[in-house]
Amino acid sequence: MFQKNRILRHMLHGGIAIVSMALVAVALITAVRTSEGFALRIYTPFSRAISGWIGVLFSFTSLSAAEFLLYMLVAAVLVYFLLSVSASVRAPSGWPVVRWLFDVLFAAVILLFAFFTLWGCNYFAPKLETRFPFQTGPQPADMLLETAQWHLEQASVYAERVRRDDTGTADEGGFDALAPQAAEAINTLAARYPRLLRGGAVSPPKRVLSYDALGYLGISGIYIPFTGECHVNTVNTDPFLPSTMCHELAHRLGFAPEEDANMIAYLACTQSEAAVFRYSGELLAFNYCYNALSDAESRSLLWSRVPQTMRDDFTRSAEAWKRYEGPLQEAAASVNDAYLQAMQQPEGIKSYGRVVDMLIALYLENHSDIAADK
């Protein structure tokens, strides 16, 4: 009876803490969602600063601290479960297991609370296009093909400047060579858009030892706010690594929505002096514009202009990921889709149309003579 009462008191106190954290999280989300001033002047700068400090703290090692901590957490939960079962066997009672279930729930709530406090509320902040120094919004339909063509031309130029081996495969040194350059690219972009990116510190993205596991889940990169670490899957081939790296670094700077992180990745890559980064950014932009074309004739015409070098790079990337295809990847995509929808992205994993609108707007901004005729 004493054990039961002690566990019930423990659960009561924990329940009060859970309700308190839930109320604080809801209040914080509401403030970020409804007040642009609070979101952009208080929460995002705080989130960006704390992410930078934590990330720098864990940058002492090139290995993923988050990956190690995850393994430790899983091991701790399993050991705690075995101890709880053992206690129930010694003194026939299910209460130790009940406490284990509650404590696991309590730990999950703490992690969720920390997620929203440190970074997650950035999903509800004003979208990237509202902070751009150029006009954005729905763009003329006829500009999509023209923008796609322009990005194809740019990608074709940089495709020939990327270092390649005897087989024509892009070889820029792989992950270790490109990771430091990704941080430099983000810092270069911050110098051009100081109001958009100020206050954030970035360190190179990290690889994970369990890259195969991420591959089967269809994950090319992931940002962990608890350690401020940006992880990129080394399954990616060299032409696609830079944009993925910059995408994850954009998350670290508080650009939580996928569309915003993709646009920041494009801008960062194309600000870099490295040909492979510019190529990667233009591949990203071309891919989005091409996929947004609904007219089959336009798509066919555009693809006929893609040089063989680019086609081979797309093929090599597809082949690298092909062996990971399966039901697990499909299930992971469904979970990710639900997560994005819960984070105020109604279209889930398909919510990338805004990237195209921003790319067209940037194209018109850089080609003012065209914009004047529209």
HUGI-V669401 format. One record per residue. N is the residue number from 1. RES is the residue in three letters. SS is DSSP state (a for helix, b for strand, c for the rest). BURIAL is b if it has 9 or more other ideal C-beta (glycine too) atoms within 8 Angstrom, else e. D_CENTER is the distance of its C-alpha to the mean C-alpha in whole Angstrom. Layout:
BEGIN
n = (N | N)
res = (RES | RES)
ss = (SS | SS)
burial = (BURIAL | BURIAL)
d_center = (D_CENTER | D_CENTER)
END
This chain:
BEGIN
n = (1 | 2 | 3 | 4 | 5 | 6 | 7 | 8 | 9 | 10 | 11 | 12 | 13 | 14 | 15 | 16 | 17 | 18 | 19 | 20 | 21 | 22 | 23 | 24 | 25 | 26 | 27 | 28 | 29 | 30 | 31 | 32 | 33 | 34 | 35 | 36 | 37 | 38 | 39 | 40 | 41 | 42 | 43 | 44 | 45 | 46 | 47 | 48 | 49 | 50 | 51 | 52 | 53 | 54 | 55 | 56 | 57 | 58 | 59 | 60 | 61 | 62 | 63 | 64 | 65 | 66 | 67 | 68 | 69 | 70 | 71 | 72 | 73 | 74 | 75 | 76 | 77 | 78 | 79 | 80 | 81 | 82 | 83 | 84 | 85 | 86 | 87 | 88 | 89 | 90 | 91 | 92 | 93 | 94 | 95 | 96 | 97 | 98 | 99 | 100 | 101 | 102 | 103 | 104 | 105 | 106 | 107 | 108 | 109 | 110 | 111 | 112 | 113 | 114 | 115 | 116 | 117 | 118 | 119 | 120 | 121 | 122 | 123 | 124 | 125 | 126 | 127 | 128 | 129 | 130 | 131 | 132 | 133 | 134 | 135 | 136 | 137 | 138 | 139 | 140 | 141 | 142 | 143 | 144 | 145 | 146 | 147 | 148 | 149 | 150 | 151 | 152 | 153 | 154 | 155 | 156 | 157 | 158 | 159 | 160 | 161 | 162 | 163 | 164 | 165 | 166 | 167 | 168 | 169 | 170 | 171 | 172 | 173 | 174 | 175 | 176 | 177 | 178 | 179 | 180 | 181 | 182 | 183 | 184 | 185 | 186 | 187 | 188 | 189 | 190 | 191 | 192 | 193 | 194 | 195 | 196 | 197 | 198 | 199 | 200 | 201 | 202 | 203 | 204 | 205 | 206 | 207 | 208 | 209 | 210 | 211 | 212 | 213 | 214 | 215 | 216 | 217 | 218 | 219 | 220 | 221 | 222 | 223 | 224 | 225 | 226 | 227 | 228 | 229 | 230 | 231 | 232 | 233 | 234 | 235 | 236 | 237 | 238 | 239 | 240 | 241 | 242 | 243 | 244 | 245 | 246 | 247 | 248 | 249 | 250 | 251 | 252 | 253 | 254 | 255 | 256 | 257 | 258 | 259 | 260 | 261 | 262 | 263 | 264 | 265 | 266 | 267 | 268 | 269 | 270 | 271 | 272 | 273 | 274 | 275 | 276 | 277 | 278 | 279 | 280 | 281 | 282 | 283 | 284 | 285 | 286 | 287 | 288 | 289 | 290 | 291 | 292 | 293 | 294 | 295 | 296 | 297 | 298 | 299 | 300 | 301 | 302 | 303 | 304 | 305 | 306 | 307 | 308 | 309 | 310 | 311 | 312 | 313 | 314 | 315 | 316 | 317 | 318 | 319 | 320 | 321 | 322 | 323 | 324 | 325 | 326 | 327 | 328 | 329 | 330 | 331 | 332 | 333 | 334 | 335 | 336 | 337 | 338 | 339 | 340 | 341 | 342 | 343 | 344 | 345 | 346 | 347 | 348 | 349 | 350 | 351 | 352 | 353 | 354 | 355 | 356 | 357 | 358 | 359 | 360 | 361 | 362 | 363 | 364 | 365 | 366 | 367 | 368 | 369 | 370 | 371 | 372 | 373 | 374)
res = (MET | PHE | GLN | LYS | ASN | ARG | ILE | LEU | ARG | HIS | MET | LEU | HIS | GLY | GLY | ILE | ALA | ILE | VAL | SER | MET | ALA | LEU | VAL | ALA | VAL | ALA | LEU | ILE | THR | ALA | VAL | ARG | THR | SER | GLU | GLY | PHE | ALA | LEU | ARG | ILE | TYR | THR | PRO | PHE | SER | ARG | ALA | ILE | SER | GLY | TRP | ILE | GLY | VAL | LEU | PHE | SER | PHE | THR | SER | LEU | SER | ALA | ALA | GLU | PHE | LEU | LEU | TYR | MET | LEU | VAL | ALA | ALA | VAL | LEU | VAL | TYR | PHE | LEU | LEU | SER | VAL | SER | ALA | SER | VAL | ARG | ALA | PRO | SER | GLY | TRP | PRO | VAL | VAL | ARG | TRP | LEU | PHE | ASP | VAL | LEU | PHE | ALA | ALA | VAL | ILE | LEU | LEU | PHE | ALA | PHE | PHE | THR | LEU | TRP | GLY | CYS | ASN | TYR | PHE | ALA | PRO | LYS | LEU | GLU | THR | ARG | PHE | PRO | PHE | GLN | THR | GLY | PRO | GLN | PRO | ALA | ASP | MET | LEU | LEU | GLU | THR | ALA | GLN | TRP | HIS | LEU | GLU | GLN | ALA | SER | VAL | TYR | ALA | GLU | ARG | VAL | ARG | ARG | ASP | ASP | THR | GLY | THR | ALA | ASP | GLU | GLY | GLY | PHE | ASP | ALA | LEU | ALA | PRO | GLN | ALA | ALA | GLU | ALA | ILE | ASN | THR | LEU | ALA | ALA | ARG | TYR | PRO | ARG | LEU | LEU | ARG | GLY | GLY | ALA | VAL | SER | PRO | PRO | LYS | ARG | VAL | LEU | SER | TYR | ASP | ALA | LEU | GLY | TYR | LEU | GLY | ILE | SER | GLY | ILE | TYR | ILE | PRO | PHE | THR | GLY | GLU | CYS | HIS | VAL | ASN | THR | VAL | ASN | THR | ASP | PRO | PHE | LEU | PRO | SER | THR | MET | CYS | HIS | GLU | LEU | ALA | HIS | ARG | LEU | GLY | PHE | ALA | PRO | GLU | GLU | ASP | ALA | ASN | MET | ILE | ALA | TYR | LEU | ALA | CYS | THR | GLN | SER | GLU | ALA | ALA | VAL | PHE | ARG | TYR | SER | GLY | GLU | LEU | LEU | ALA | PHE | ASN | TYR | CYS | TYR | ASN | ALA | LEU | SER | ASP | ALA | GLU | SER | ARG | SER | LEU | LEU | TRP | SER | ARG | VAL | PRO | GLN | THR | MET | ARG | ASP | ASP | PHE | THR | ARG | SER | ALA | GLU | ALA | TRP | LYS | ARG | TYR | GLU | GLY | PRO | LEU | GLN | GLU | ALA | ALA | ALA | SER | VAL | ASN | ASP | ALA | TYR | LEU | GLN | ALA | MET | GLN | GLN | PRO | GLU | GLY | ILE | LYS | SER | TYR | GLY | ARG | VAL | VAL | ASP | MET | LEU | ILE | ALA | LEU | TYR | LEU | GLU | ASN | HIS | SER | ASP | ILE | ALA | ALA | ASP | LYS)
ss = (c | a | a | a | a | a | a | a | a | a | a | a | a | a | a | a | a | a | a | a | a | a | a | a | a | a | a | a | a | a | a | a | a | a | c | a | a | a | a | a | a | a | a | a | a | a | a | a | a | a | a | a | a | a | a | a | a | a | a | a | c | c | c | c | a | a | a | a | a | a | a | a | a | a | a | a | a | a | a | a | a | a | a | a | a | a | a | a | a | a | c | c | c | c | a | a | a | a | a | a | a | a | a | a | a | a | a | a | a | a | a | a | a | a | a | a | a | a | c | a | a | a | a | a | c | c | c | a | a | a | a | c | c | c | c | c | c | c | c | c | c | c | a | a | a | a | a | a | a | a | a | a | a | a | a | a | a | a | a | c | c | c | c | b | c | c | c | c | c | b | c | c | c | a | a | a | a | a | a | a | a | a | a | a | a | a | a | a | a | a | a | a | c | a | a | a | a | c | c | c | c | c | c | c | c | b | c | c | c | c | a | a | a | a | a | a | c | c | c | c | b | b | b | b | c | c | c | c | b | b | b | b | c | c | c | c | c | a | a | a | a | a | a | a | a | a | a | a | a | a | a | a | c | c | c | c | c | a | a | a | a | a | a | a | a | a | a | a | a | a | a | c | c | c | a | a | a | a | a | a | a | a | a | a | a | a | a | a | a | a | a | a | c | c | c | a | a | a | a | a | a | a | a | a | c | c | c | a | a | a | a | a | a | a | a | a | a | a | a | a | a | a | c | c | c | c | a | a | a | a | a | a | a | a | a | a | a | a | a | a | a | a | c | c | c | c | c | a | a | a | c | c | a | a | a | a | a | a | a | a | a | a | a | a | a | a | c | a | a | a | a | a | a | c)
burial = (e | e | b | b | e | e | b | e | e | b | b | e | e | b | e | e | b | b | e | e | b | b | e | b | b | e | e | b | b | e | b | b | b | e | e | e | e | b | b | b | e | b | b | b | b | e | b | b | b | b | b | b | b | b | b | b | e | b | e | e | e | e | e | b | b | b | b | b | b | e | e | e | e | e | e | e | b | e | e | b | b | e | b | b | b | e | b | b | e | e | e | e | e | e | b | b | b | b | b | b | e | b | b | b | b | b | e | e | b | b | b | b | b | b | b | b | b | b | b | b | b | b | b | b | b | e | b | b | b | e | b | b | e | e | e | b | e | e | b | e | e | e | b | b | b | b | b | b | b | b | b | b | e | b | b | b | e | b | b | e | e | b | e | e | e | e | e | e | e | b | b | b | e | b | b | e | b | b | b | e | b | b | b | b | b | b | b | b | b | b | e | e | b | e | e | e | b | e | e | b | e | b | e | e | b | b | b | b | e | e | b | e | e | b | b | b | b | b | b | b | b | e | b | b | b | b | b | b | b | b | b | b | b | e | b | b | b | b | b | b | b | b | b | b | b | b | b | b | b | b | b | b | b | b | b | b | b | b | b | b | b | b | b | b | b | b | b | b | b | b | b | b | e | b | e | b | b | b | b | b | b | b | b | b | b | b | e | b | b | b | e | b | b | e | e | e | e | b | b | e | e | b | e | e | e | b | e | e | b | b | b | b | b | e | e | b | b | e | e | b | b | e | e | b | e | e | e | e | b | e | e | b | b | e | e | b | b | b | e | b | b | e | b | e | b | e | e | b | b | e | b | b | b | b | b | b | b | b | b | b | b | b | b | b | b | e | e | e | e | b | b | e | e | e)
d_center = (49 | 48 | 45 | 44 | 45 | 43 | 40 | 40 | 41 | 37 | 36 | 37 | 36 | 32 | 32 | 33 | 30 | 28 | 29 | 29 | 25 | 25 | 27 | 25 | 22 | 23 | 25 | 22 | 20 | 23 | 23 | 20 | 20 | 24 | 24 | 22 | 24 | 23 | 20 | 20 | 22 | 22 | 19 | 16 | 18 | 19 | 15 | 14 | 18 | 17 | 14 | 16 | 19 | 17 | 15 | 18 | 20 | 19 | 19 | 22 | 21 | 19 | 19 | 16 | 18 | 15 | 16 | 20 | 20 | 19 | 22 | 24 | 23 | 24 | 27 | 28 | 27 | 29 | 32 | 32 | 33 | 36 | 37 | 37 | 39 | 41 | 42 | 43 | 45 | 47 | 48 | 48 | 45 | 42 | 41 | 39 | 37 | 36 | 35 | 33 | 31 | 31 | 30 | 27 | 26 | 27 | 24 | 21 | 22 | 22 | 19 | 17 | 19 | 18 | 14 | 15 | 18 | 15 | 12 | 12 | 14 | 12 | 11 | 15 | 16 | 17 | 15 | 15 | 18 | 20 | 19 | 20 | 23 | 24 | 25 | 22 | 23 | 24 | 26 | 29 | 28 | 30 | 28 | 25 | 27 | 28 | 25 | 24 | 27 | 26 | 23 | 25 | 27 | 25 | 23 | 27 | 28 | 25 | 25 | 29 | 28 | 25 | 27 | 28 | 30 | 34 | 32 | 30 | 27 | 24 | 25 | 23 | 23 | 20 | 17 | 20 | 21 | 18 | 16 | 18 | 18 | 14 | 15 | 18 | 17 | 14 | 18 | 20 | 18 | 18 | 22 | 22 | 20 | 21 | 21 | 18 | 16 | 19 | 19 | 16 | 17 | 14 | 15 | 15 | 12 | 13 | 14 | 15 | 19 | 18 | 16 | 18 | 17 | 14 | 15 | 17 | 15 | 13 | 10 | 9 | 6 | 5 | 6 | 9 | 11 | 14 | 14 | 12 | 11 | 8 | 9 | 10 | 12 | 15 | 16 | 15 | 18 | 18 | 18 | 14 | 13 | 13 | 11 | 8 | 9 | 9 | 6 | 5 | 8 | 7 | 5 | 8 | 11 | 10 | 8 | 7 | 8 | 6 | 9 | 9 | 7 | 8 | 12 | 11 | 10 | 13 | 15 | 15 | 16 | 19 | 20 | 20 | 23 | 22 | 23 | 21 | 18 | 20 | 20 | 16 | 16 | 19 | 18 | 14 | 17 | 19 | 18 | 16 | 20 | 22 | 20 | 21 | 25 | 27 | 30 | 31 | 33 | 31 | 28 | 31 | 32 | 29 | 28 | 32 | 31 | 28 | 30 | 30 | 28 | 25 | 26 | 26 | 23 | 21 | 24 | 23 | 19 | 20 | 23 | 20 | 18 | 21 | 23 | 20 | 21 | 22 | 22 | 20 | 17 | 18 | 19 | 15 | 14 | 16 | 15 | 11 | 13 | 15 | 13 | 11 | 15 | 16 | 13 | 15 | 14 | 17 | 16 | 13 | 12 | 14 | 14 | 13 | 17 | 16 | 14 | 18 | 20 | 18 | 19 | 22 | 23 | 22 | 24 | 27 | 27 | 27 | 30 | 32 | 35 | 33 | 32 | 35 | 37 | 34)
END
